[in-house]
Amino acid sequence: MTVTPDGRRIRYTLAAWLAGIIAFISMNFAMTGLGLALDGDWVSLLTVPVAVAGCLIGLWTARRHIATARTVKRRDQPELPSLTMCRAMTYLLYLRPFAEDGRLATIDPLVGGRARLPYARMLGLADSAGAEDSWEEQIVGLFRPCGEVVAVGSPGERFAFPGAKRFYLPRDDWRQPVSVGMRRARLVLLVAGIGENAKGADGTLWEFTEAVRLLPPSRLLLLVCGSPEDYRRFCDAAAGAFKERSERLLEVGEPPVTLPVLPGHPAIGEVDRRHPLRGVVQFDDTWTGEFTAFDPAAEAGGSRRRNRAMVRHQMEPFIASLEPRLPGEAAGASPFRYAHVAGELLNSALMLSMAGWLMGRTHTPFLMRAVDIVFMASVFLGEARTAISTERHRARKNVTILPPPPPPTARSARSGHSPA
């Protein structure tokens, strides 16, 4: 029987949880052995090394299965057969150099980009909502209230990176479909970066010139995901690309395209780690750009807390301010499901209560029982934070975009009626 990618991912996730439970039980045995040794039963101290080894093996196994589940998640990324499947003025077109895909596919780079087990989240000390999301998924999720985000997939890639829904175009016939997609897009998101190899970003630079040629300024947004030096290289390369494109347009009798006024990269506070979306550039009616920087240094706390606070206090309000400038209307936002969150918390409380009841039936010193009770209370608080945060993100992203009404036809104008 063939196992679907969803089934494989569920199996690996369940295996990771089972390994984590084994590690938790082993840790309890180790603590019990230490407690009995402190009470004078020194023979119990011999069980501590075995229990610690079981705990470490369980944690290592959980980490491995989490990494495998993440790989299966990438392979299960859905594809879009054609961009025409999306209604005009309801989607966002995400454009970037394909070289950016690998960097933005990193999962949780705030811990070094490795598939580490989230120990702080397991202890309830951190919010685990979106812990399995790559940076591209998080960036796409930020803009999801403005519409579904779609992107051209890299030619020849075996599996699509999680994030924007991919559609694929022929390697030598992609410009016209992308041009049509820009006209139909509610908003074009273009990553302002070229990396170390400027030649590898020729397609992105052409897309920039085409977007300026076709779209009003309110429907183009530059995403700055690299360093200030990378953004400067993009601005320099864009000047040459606009000059070359204007010369070609003049040769065929079409008006040239003018380079927008690109602002400099403002100074941002230095932090150990930061969200990859450093800022955005939006344009006014004269194509003069304004750089809005997202600065985690302006928030309090550690690196992870600062980035989460920056998302809530800086990024989300900015994206909400884009809505009045865009065609169509965002409607049908999903309400916060309080009953669903309460059900999840009740389930977690029952499971932890069962674990506490089983622990109470064993010969465990009072100090160890107190430590276990504090540990389970911390885990429950972490589950509560995660459940609330996950539901908040779901409600924010679950938005329906209503396209603008079609322009009146000559027939409707003569009859004096406007289309519904």
Helices and strands as residue ranges (DSSP letters): H 5-38, G 42-46, H 47-75, G 83-85, E 91-95, H 99-104, G 109-111, H 119-122, H 135-143, G 144-146, E 148-152, E 165-167, H 175-184, E 187-191, G 198-201, H 202-214, G 217-219, E 220-224, H 228-251, E 279-283, E 289-293, G 296-298, H 303-310, I 311-315, H 316-322, G 323-325, E 329-331, H 338-360, H 366-397, E 400-402, H 410-415
